[in-house]
Amino acid sequence: MSADFAGRTVLVTGAAHGFGRVIAGAFATRGATVFVCDVVEGELAETVAILGDRGHGMVVDVTNRKAVGRWVEEAERYTGRLDVLVNNAGGVLGQIARPVEEVATLEWEGVVAANQTAAFWTSQAVAPAMKRAGAGRIVNVAGSPVLGPDPTGIQAHASAKAGLVGLTRQLAHELGPFGITVNAVAPGLVLSNDAVRSLWEGLGHDAQQDRLSGIALRRLGTPADVAHAVLFLASEQAGWISGAVLPVDGGR
Ligand SMILES: NC(=O)c1ccc[n+]([C@@H]2O[C@H](COP(=O)([O-])OP(=O)(O)OC[C@H]3O[C@@H](n4cnc5c(N)ncnc54)[C@H](O)[C@@H]3O)[C@@H](O)[C@H]2O)c1
């Protein structure tokens, strides 16, 4: 991947670890100034240290519209432009799968807010600058529920990611006339956080082999696999792709 992001301003949410950290690093390595945020302060600081001079971190809860607005304003004030937004924050927020009748209101709302609503707030915040520039890239990190059942078994995660794809398609049409593309990646299982690791370990050897044999490339993905797909959708080369959902799952 040789996409050059020199002079570009890139925002990545949920960058304290996992995909977000690797995505932020991939843009910084290619010359971008990268603004990262997360709710986990310590690990966010580690990400900023990895990014070096090109990294700027802020503790932001992306479900908070005003906080998102302040973060985006800061990036625009500092660099005078907003080129790429990657909506990566989310995941299962430490929850485990439970029967539908046992899920509490706050559990449902928390996962939907972080995985879906937050992408609306961030998109809303970057849209004016991208419209003025007549260019922009928004890449949403969805997930396999778009293509089948959610491996986490968490109803809110499945629903939020499907909703995120709906938002992707809708914003692609709304913002396309302004030169802004909006796409999503749909990663398969990647052992990038404790929740996914314990899910994988809980399967046991035979079920793990079964899962792997259902993947064309016979391996789980890595955060770098996901980052490369995001880089592509954010690149000049993806200029006529919008409203797309790119599976990054080793082939099914
Ligand atoms: N790992 C997988 O197998 C997989 C598969 C498909 C999709 N995904 C999605 O990819 C994204 C990244 O996943 P990951 O595996 O790197 O998980 P992760 O838990 O390592 O990263 C998610 C990050 O989002 C942050 N976050 C959560 N809520 C936030 C909020 N309200 N405000 C700011 N930051 C917040 C977390 O603190 C965390 O750092 C998530 O959206 C997840 O749903 C992951």
The ligand as a MOL file (V3000), in Angstrom:
LIG
                    3D

  0  0  0     0  0            999 V3000
M  V30 BEGIN CTAB
M  V30 COUNTS 44 48 0 0 0
M  V30 BEGIN ATOM
M  V30 1 N -11.9450 -7.3150 16.8020 0
M  V30 2 C -12.8430 -7.7990 15.9770 0
M  V30 3 O -12.9110 -9.0140 15.7210 0
M  V30 4 C -13.8120 -6.8690 15.2880 0
M  V30 5 C -14.5670 -7.3700 14.2270 0
M  V30 6 C -15.4650 -6.5270 13.5840 0
M  V30 7 C -15.5790 -5.2060 13.9810 0
M  V30 8 N -14.8460 -4.7520 15.0290 0 CHG=1
M  V30 9 C -15.0090 -3.3310 15.3810 0
M  V30 10 O -13.7750 -2.6870 15.2080 0
M  V30 11 C -13.6780 -1.5840 16.0990 0
M  V30 12 C -12.3850 -1.6770 16.8670 0
M  V30 13 O -12.3710 -2.9170 17.5260 0
M  V30 14 P -11.1290 -3.4710 18.3200 0
M  V30 15 O -11.1580 -4.9350 18.1610 0
M  V30 16 O -9.9130 -2.7160 17.9820 0 CHG=-1
M  V30 17 O -11.6330 -3.1740 19.8100 0
M  V30 18 P -10.9910 -2.3630 20.9880 0
M  V30 19 O -11.8920 -2.5880 22.1550 0
M  V30 20 O -9.5560 -2.6950 21.1150 0
M  V30 21 O -11.0980 -0.8540 20.4730 0
M  V30 22 C -12.2500 -0.0890 20.5570 0
M  V30 23 C -11.8410 1.2410 21.1480 0
M  V30 24 O -12.9750 2.1030 21.1690 0
M  V30 25 C -12.9270 2.8140 22.3780 0
M  V30 26 N -14.2390 3.3330 22.7170 0
M  V30 27 C -15.3380 2.6340 23.0590 0
M  V30 28 N -16.3470 3.4680 23.3490 0
M  V30 29 C -15.8740 4.7210 23.1790 0
M  V30 30 C -16.4310 6.0160 23.3380 0
M  V30 31 N -17.6980 6.1680 23.7460 0
M  V30 32 N -15.6690 7.0880 23.0600 0
M  V30 33 C -14.3930 6.9430 22.6650 0
M  V30 34 N -13.7970 5.7440 22.4990 0
M  V30 35 C -14.5430 4.6470 22.7570 0
M  V30 36 C -12.4280 1.8090 23.3970 0
M  V30 37 O -11.9360 2.4170 24.5690 0
M  V30 38 C -11.3570 1.0970 22.6070 0
M  V30 39 O -10.0890 1.7000 22.7520 0
M  V30 40 C -14.9200 -1.6210 16.9860 0
M  V30 41 O -15.8790 -0.7170 16.4670 0
M  V30 42 C -15.4110 -3.0440 16.8240 0
M  V30 43 O -16.7970 -3.1810 17.0270 0
M  V30 44 C -13.9560 -5.5430 15.6830 0
M  V30 END ATOM
M  V30 BEGIN BOND
M  V30 1 1 1 2
M  V30 2 2 2 3
M  V30 3 1 2 4
M  V30 4 1 4 5
M  V30 5 2 4 44
M  V30 6 2 5 6
M  V30 7 1 6 7
M  V30 8 2 7 8
M  V30 9 1 8 9
M  V30 10 1 8 44
M  V30 11 1 9 10
M  V30 12 1 9 42
M  V30 13 1 10 11
M  V30 14 1 11 12
M  V30 15 1 11 40
M  V30 16 1 12 13
M  V30 17 1 13 14
M  V30 18 2 14 15
M  V30 19 1 14 16
M  V30 20 1 14 17
M  V30 21 1 17 18
M  V30 22 2 18 19
M  V30 23 1 18 20
M  V30 24 1 18 21
M  V30 25 1 21 22
M  V30 26 1 22 23
M  V30 27 1 23 24
M  V30 28 1 23 38
M  V30 29 1 24 25
M  V30 30 1 25 26
M  V30 31 1 25 36
M  V30 32 1 26 27
M  V30 33 1 26 35
M  V30 34 2 27 28
M  V30 35 1 28 29
M  V30 36 1 29 30
M  V30 37 2 29 35
M  V30 38 1 30 31
M  V30 39 2 30 32
M  V30 40 1 32 33
M  V30 41 2 33 34
M  V30 42 1 34 35
M  V30 43 1 36 37
M  V30 44 1 36 38
M  V30 45 1 38 39
M  V30 46 1 40 41
M  V30 47 1 40 42
M  V30 48 1 42 43
M  V30 END BOND
M  V30 END CTAB
M  END
